[in-house]
Amino acid sequence: MKKFAVVLSGSGVYDGSEIHEATLSLYAIANNAGSYEIFAPDIDQHHVINHLTGEEMHEKRNVLVESARISRGKIRPLSEFDAAEFDALLFPGGFGAAKNLSDWAFNGPSGSVIPEVTNAIRAMADLGKPIGALCISPVLIAKTLEGAELTIGSDPETAKAIETAGAKHSQTTHGEVVVDEKYNIATTPCYMLDANILQIGAGADNIVKAMLKMMK
């Protein structure tokens, strides 16, 4: 049974992990005879968004604590991640990837990724183990592994920014997965496109299958 480390960035699309992408990724791992453990950084969120109104709320929340909502409490701080213990590393999307795991939402390709995420990605790459990213989270890889081939779908501005960061972008549609054989990376667009939950499920299943294929 192959073991995935899944990294969350909070709970909720506008300030954390996209819940459909996170949940369906976990389902896809289990449905393809894999297992998973969930991680998140123990840091404050950049901000908190009211998901009903879209307005910023005047309160603080912790990324690890909020991610525990999705994991039903079974989660570890990302600082405890050890690449030797896992066969693959997977990042669901959501604005938390661009606000909490990095500052891409504010600084784009000139921004940075938090050290715990950078260390996890580089450690897996050094061991030749698969790394997967959904939706906007491929920007984390673009900023960490120079020249990686990625996709966020078909948005021209984001694609241009990814290439400015030093990665190569491939245009995709629903459920398609781009595989970088050099770094063993798999990416798929999910909600970077106008998608429904069935298309998100297909994307999650396809990326997990692509990652499992890399392990053979």
C-alpha positions as CSV (number, residue, x, y, z in Angstrom):
1,M,0.0,0.0,0.0
2,K,1.5,3.3,-1.1
3,K,1.4,6.1,1.4
4,F,0.7,9.7,0.5
5,A,1.4,12.8,2.6
6,V,-1.4,15.4,1.9
7,V,-0.6,19.0,2.8
8,L,-3.6,21.3,3.7
9,S,-3.6,25.1,4.0
10,G,-6.7,25.7,6.1
11,S,-10.4,25.1,5.6
12,G,-12.3,26.9,2.9
13,V,-11.5,28.0,-0.7
14,Y,-10.9,31.7,-0.1
15,D,-8.5,31.5,2.8
16,G,-7.4,27.8,3.1
17,S,-7.8,24.5,1.3
18,E,-10.5,23.9,-1.3
19,I,-12.6,21.4,0.6
20,H,-13.9,19.5,-2.4
21,E,-10.4,19.1,-3.8
22,A,-9.0,18.0,-0.4
23,T,-11.8,15.6,0.4
24,L,-11.9,14.0,-3.1
25,S,-8.1,13.7,-3.2
26,L,-8.3,11.7,0.1
27,Y,-11.1,9.6,-1.4
28,A,-9.1,9.0,-4.6
29,I,-6.1,7.8,-2.6
30,A,-8.1,5.4,-0.6
31,N,-10.2,4.2,-3.6
32,N,-6.9,3.4,-5.5
33,A,-5.7,1.2,-2.6
34,G,-3.4,3.9,-1.1
35,S,-3.2,5.3,2.4
36,Y,-2.6,8.9,3.5
37,E,-1.5,11.1,6.4
38,I,-2.4,14.8,6.6
39,F,-0.1,17.7,7.4
40,A,-0.4,21.5,7.7
41,P,1.9,24.2,8.9
42,D,1.3,25.4,12.4
43,I,1.1,29.1,11.5
44,D,-1.5,31.9,11.5
45,Q,-3.6,32.3,8.3
46,H,-2.9,35.4,6.3
47,H,-6.5,36.4,6.9
48,V,-10.0,35.0,7.5
49,I,-12.7,35.3,4.8
50,N,-16.4,35.1,5.4
51,H,-17.3,32.5,2.8
52,L,-20.9,33.7,2.7
53,T,-20.2,37.3,1.9
54,G,-16.6,37.2,0.6
55,E,-15.6,39.9,3.1
56,E,-12.5,39.8,5.4
57,M,-13.2,39.1,9.0
58,H,-11.4,40.7,11.9
59,E,-10.1,37.6,13.6
60,K,-7.1,35.2,13.6
61,R,-7.1,31.5,12.8
62,N,-4.4,28.9,12.7
63,V,-3.7,26.9,9.5
64,L,-3.1,23.6,11.4
65,V,-6.2,24.0,13.6
66,E,-8.5,24.9,10.6
67,S,-7.1,22.1,8.5
68,A,-8.0,19.7,11.3
69,R,-11.6,20.4,10.4
70,I,-11.1,18.6,7.2
71,S,-8.9,15.8,8.6
72,R,-11.4,15.2,11.5
73,G,-8.6,16.0,13.9
74,K,-6.1,13.5,12.6
75,I,-3.3,15.7,11.4
76,R,0.4,16.5,12.1
77,P,2.4,19.8,11.9
78,L,4.2,20.0,8.6
79,S,7.4,20.5,10.6
80,E,7.2,16.8,11.4
81,F,7.1,15.7,7.8
82,D,9.8,13.1,6.8
83,A,10.1,12.3,3.1
84,A,11.6,8.9,3.9
85,E,8.2,7.8,5.5
86,F,6.1,8.5,2.4
87,D,5.8,7.4,-1.2
88,A,4.2,10.6,-2.5
89,L,3.4,14.2,-1.6
90,L,0.1,15.9,-2.6
91,F,-1.1,19.5,-2.4
92,P,-4.9,20.2,-2.9
93,G,-5.7,23.7,-4.1
94,G,-7.6,26.6,-2.6
95,F,-6.3,30.2,-2.0
96,G,-4.6,29.0,1.2
97,A,-1.8,27.6,-1.1
98,A,-1.3,31.1,-2.4
99,K,-1.9,33.0,0.9
100,N,-0.7,30.7,3.7
101,L,1.8,28.2,2.1
102,S,3.2,31.0,0.0
103,D,2.6,34.7,-0.8
104,W,1.8,34.1,-4.5
105,A,-1.6,35.8,-4.2
106,F,0.1,39.0,-3.3
107,N,3.5,38.9,-4.9
108,G,3.1,36.4,-7.8
109,P,6.3,35.0,-9.3
110,S,8.5,37.4,-7.3
111,G,7.1,36.0,-4.0
112,S,8.2,33.1,-1.8
113,V,7.1,29.8,-0.4
114,I,7.2,29.1,3.3
115,P,10.3,27.0,4.3
116,E,8.4,24.0,5.5
117,V,6.7,23.5,2.1
118,T,9.9,24.2,0.2
119,N,11.8,21.6,2.3
120,A,9.1,19.0,1.8
121,I,9.0,19.5,-2.0
122,R,12.8,19.4,-2.3
123,A,13.1,16.4,0.0
124,M,10.7,14.4,-2.1
125,A,12.3,15.5,-5.4
126,D,15.8,14.6,-4.1
127,L,14.4,11.0,-3.4
128,G,12.7,10.8,-6.8
129,K,9.3,10.5,-5.2
130,P,6.1,11.8,-6.9
131,I,4.7,15.2,-6.1
132,G,1.2,16.2,-7.0
133,A,-0.6,19.5,-7.0
134,L,-4.2,20.5,-7.8
135,C,-5.7,23.9,-8.9
136,I,-3.4,26.8,-7.9
137,S,-1.0,24.8,-5.8
138,P,1.3,24.0,-8.7
139,V,2.7,27.6,-8.1
140,L,4.4,26.1,-5.0
141,I,6.3,23.8,-7.2
142,A,7.1,26.5,-9.8
143,K,8.8,28.5,-7.1
144,T,10.7,25.5,-5.7
145,L,11.8,23.3,-8.6
146,E,13.2,25.3,-11.5
147,G,12.0,24.4,-15.0
148,A,9.2,22.1,-13.8
149,E,6.4,21.4,-16.3
150,L,3.1,22.2,-14.8
151,T,-0.6,23.1,-15.4
152,I,-3.1,25.4,-13.8
153,G,-5.6,24.9,-16.7
154,S,-6.0,27.7,-19.3
155,D,-5.9,31.1,-17.5
156,P,-3.3,33.1,-19.6
157,E,-2.3,35.5,-16.8
158,T,-1.5,32.7,-14.3
159,A,0.2,30.6,-16.9
160,K,2.4,33.6,-17.8
161,A,3.2,34.2,-14.1
162,I,4.2,30.5,-13.7
163,E,6.6,30.8,-16.7
164,T,8.0,34.0,-15.2
165,A,8.8,32.0,-12.1
166,G,10.9,29.7,-14.2
167,A,8.5,26.8,-14.8
168,K,6.9,25.6,-18.1
169,H,3.1,25.7,-18.4
170,S,0.9,23.3,-20.4
171,Q,-2.7,24.2,-21.2
172,T,-5.2,21.6,-20.0
173,T,-8.9,21.1,-19.5
174,H,-11.1,19.2,-17.0
175,G,-9.5,16.0,-15.6
176,E,-6.3,16.3,-17.6
177,V,-3.0,15.7,-15.9
178,V,0.4,17.0,-16.9
179,V,3.3,14.8,-15.9
180,D,6.9,16.1,-15.5
181,E,9.1,13.0,-15.9
182,K,12.2,14.8,-14.8
183,Y,10.9,15.7,-11.4
184,N,8.1,13.1,-11.1
185,I,5.4,15.8,-10.8
186,A,1.7,15.5,-11.7
187,T,-0.6,18.5,-11.8
188,T,-4.2,19.1,-12.8
189,P,-6.4,22.2,-12.9
190,C,-9.6,21.4,-11.0
191,Y,-11.2,24.6,-9.8
192,M,-8.8,26.8,-11.8
193,L,-11.4,26.0,-14.5
194,D,-15.2,26.5,-14.2
195,A,-15.8,23.0,-12.8
196,N,-18.4,20.9,-11.1
197,I,-17.9,18.4,-8.4
198,L,-17.9,15.5,-10.8
199,Q,-15.0,17.1,-12.8
200,I,-13.1,17.7,-9.5
201,G,-13.5,14.1,-8.6
202,A,-12.2,13.0,-12.0
203,G,-9.2,15.3,-11.7
204,A,-8.4,14.0,-8.2
205,D,-8.7,10.4,-9.3
206,N,-6.6,11.0,-12.4
207,I,-3.8,12.7,-10.6
208,V,-3.6,10.0,-7.9
209,K,-3.5,7.3,-10.6
210,A,-0.7,9.2,-12.4
211,M,1.3,9.4,-9.2
212,L,0.8,5.7,-8.5
213,K,2.0,4.9,-12.0
214,M,5.2,6.9,-11.3
215,M,5.9,4.6,-8.3
216,K,6.0,1.4,-10.4
